[in-house]
Amino acid sequence: MRSDVTHFKCEIANGIARIALDRPERKNPLTFESYAELRDWFRDLVYSDDVHAVVILPNGGNFSSGGDVHDIIGPLTKMNMKELLAFTRMTGDLVKAMLNCGKPIISAVDGICAGAGASWPWRPICALRHRKPRLPSSSTRSALPAATWALVRSCLVSSVRAVRRNCFISAAR
């Protein structure tokens, strides 16, 4: 499995891939490029024999502030419907790639976890509260607050159900 990624950190050791968004100075926002690279990385994970589990970590005290205001939110306000649909499909493809990668995924959420940054970490089999995550309530400053939080809630319910069925984590490991 490749660890030579550009838009997020990736370390693979002892069968565990540890990944984190890599813009801590901006609270790790997502960009078009990071979405695409994460999607492709999770798609490739299906064929990896050296990775048995993935842990998504915070970086610099924060998980993710969501979509980057300059690199995603601004351009989204200027896109036509066809372009918005392409972006929506890309984000959905990331979630599908995570669900279909065939590996357990654990998110250790810490610090800021908002907007789109609050959506994708809840898709894994198990999401763990790490220290003090801050999940802000919907606000008028968010482009799609109701949709984002509906997705977070549905993903969290799915994760809890998956944990009850499949995932038992041993502290001894």
C-alpha positions as CSV (number, residue, x, y, z in Angstrom):
1,M,0.0,0.0,0.0
2,R,1.3,3.4,-0.9
3,S,2.2,5.9,1.8
4,D,3.6,8.5,-0.6
5,V,0.5,10.7,-0.4
6,T,0.5,14.5,-0.7
7,H,-2.7,15.8,1.0
8,F,-2.7,13.8,4.2
9,K,-0.2,12.0,6.4
10,C,0.1,8.3,6.1
11,E,2.2,5.9,8.1
12,I,2.0,2.1,7.8
13,A,3.5,-0.1,10.4
14,N,2.6,-3.6,11.8
15,G,-0.4,-3.9,9.5
16,I,-1.9,-0.6,10.7
17,A,-2.3,2.5,8.5
18,R,-2.4,5.7,10.5
19,I,-3.7,8.6,8.4
20,A,-4.5,12.3,9.3
21,L,-5.2,15.4,7.3
22,D,-2.0,17.4,7.0
23,R,-2.8,21.1,7.3
24,P,-2.8,21.7,11.1
25,E,-2.1,25.4,10.8
26,R,-5.6,25.7,9.2
27,K,-7.2,23.0,11.5
28,N,-6.9,20.3,8.8
29,P,-9.6,21.4,6.3
30,L,-10.6,19.2,3.4
31,T,-9.9,20.3,-0.2
32,F,-10.9,19.0,-3.6
33,E,-7.5,17.4,-3.8
34,S,-7.6,15.8,-0.4
35,Y,-11.1,14.3,-1.1
36,A,-9.8,12.9,-4.4
37,E,-6.6,11.5,-2.8
38,L,-8.4,10.0,0.1
39,R,-11.0,8.4,-2.2
40,D,-8.2,6.9,-4.4
41,W,-6.2,5.7,-1.4
42,F,-9.2,3.9,0.1
43,R,-10.1,2.4,-3.3
44,D,-6.5,1.0,-3.5
45,L,-6.7,-0.3,0.1
46,V,-8.9,-3.2,-1.2
47,Y,-5.9,-4.7,-2.9
48,S,-3.4,-4.2,0.0
49,D,-2.1,-7.2,1.9
50,D,0.1,-5.2,4.2
51,V,-2.7,-3.1,5.8
52,H,-5.2,-4.9,8.1
53,A,-6.7,-1.8,9.8
54,V,-6.9,2.0,9.4
55,V,-6.8,4.6,12.2
56,I,-7.8,8.1,11.2
57,L,-6.1,10.5,13.6
58,P,-6.2,14.2,14.5
59,N,-3.3,16.4,13.6
60,G,-2.1,19.4,15.6
61,G,-4.8,19.1,18.2
62,N,-7.7,19.1,15.7
63,F,-9.4,16.5,13.5
64,S,-10.8,18.6,10.7
65,S,-12.5,22.0,10.3
66,G,-14.5,20.8,7.3
67,G,-14.3,22.1,3.8
68,D,-11.6,24.8,3.3
69,V,-13.3,28.2,3.0
70,H,-11.0,29.3,0.1
71,D,-10.4,26.0,-1.6
72,I,-13.9,24.4,-1.4
73,I,-16.6,26.6,0.0
74,G,-15.8,29.7,-2.2
75,P,-15.5,27.7,-5.4
76,L,-18.7,25.7,-4.6
77,T,-20.7,29.0,-4.4
78,K,-19.7,29.7,-8.0
79,M,-20.4,26.2,-9.5
80,N,-23.2,25.3,-11.8
81,M,-25.5,22.3,-11.0
82,K,-23.4,19.9,-13.1
83,E,-20.2,20.8,-11.2
84,L,-21.9,20.6,-7.8
85,L,-23.2,17.2,-8.8
86,A,-19.6,16.1,-9.7
87,F,-18.3,17.3,-6.3
88,T,-21.2,15.6,-4.5
89,R,-20.4,12.3,-6.3
90,M,-16.7,12.6,-5.4
91,T,-17.5,13.0,-1.7
92,G,-19.9,10.1,-1.9
93,D,-17.3,8.0,-3.7
94,L,-14.9,8.6,-0.7
95,V,-17.6,7.3,1.7
96,K,-18.2,4.3,-0.6
97,A,-14.5,3.6,-0.9
98,M,-14.2,3.6,2.9
99,L,-17.2,1.3,3.3
100,N,-15.9,-1.1,0.7
101,C,-12.2,-1.1,1.5
102,G,-12.5,-4.4,3.4
103,K,-10.6,-3.2,6.4
104,P,-11.8,-2.0,9.8
105,I,-11.5,1.8,10.1
106,I,-11.3,3.6,13.5
107,S,-11.5,7.4,13.9
108,A,-9.9,9.0,16.9
109,V,-11.7,12.3,16.9
110,D,-10.0,15.2,18.8
111,G,-10.4,18.9,18.7
112,I,-12.3,20.6,15.9
113,C,-14.5,18.2,13.9
114,A,-17.0,20.3,11.9
115,G,-18.8,20.5,8.6
116,A,-17.6,17.9,6.1
117,G,-14.8,17.2,8.5
118,A,-17.5,15.9,10.9
119,S,-19.1,13.7,8.2
120,W,-16.3,11.4,6.9
121,P,-14.8,10.2,10.2
122,W,-18.2,8.8,11.4
123,R,-18.3,6.4,8.5
124,P,-15.8,3.9,9.9
125,I,-16.7,0.8,11.8
126,C,-15.8,2.6,15.1
127,A,-15.4,6.2,16.0
128,L,-13.7,6.9,19.3
129,R,-13.9,10.1,21.3
130,H,-10.3,11.1,21.8
131,R,-9.8,13.6,24.6
132,K,-12.1,16.6,23.9
133,P,-13.6,16.7,20.4
134,R,-15.6,19.8,19.6
135,L,-18.6,19.1,17.4
136,P,-20.2,22.5,16.8
137,S,-23.9,22.7,16.4
138,S,-25.4,23.8,13.0
139,S,-24.8,27.5,12.4
140,T,-25.7,30.0,9.7
141,R,-22.0,30.2,8.8
142,S,-22.1,26.6,7.4
143,A,-23.1,26.2,3.8
144,L,-25.1,23.0,4.3
145,P,-25.6,22.7,8.1
146,A,-28.8,20.6,8.2
147,A,-27.6,18.2,5.5
148,T,-24.2,17.8,7.1
149,W,-25.6,17.1,10.6
150,A,-28.2,14.7,9.2
151,L,-25.3,12.8,7.5
152,V,-23.3,12.8,10.8
153,R,-26.3,11.4,12.7
154,S,-27.0,8.7,10.2
155,C,-23.3,7.7,10.0
156,L,-23.0,7.6,13.8
157,V,-26.0,5.4,14.0
158,S,-24.5,3.1,11.3
159,S,-21.2,3.1,13.2
160,V,-22.8,2.2,16.5
161,R,-24.8,-0.6,14.9
162,A,-21.6,-1.9,13.2
163,V,-19.7,-1.8,16.5
164,R,-22.5,-3.8,18.2
165,R,-22.3,-6.4,15.5
166,N,-18.7,-6.6,14.5
167,C,-16.2,-4.5,16.5
168,F,-14.8,-5.4,19.8
169,I,-11.7,-3.4,20.7
170,S,-9.3,-4.8,23.3
171,A,-7.3,-2.3,25.3
172,A,-4.5,-4.9,25.6
173,R,-3.8,-4.7,21.9
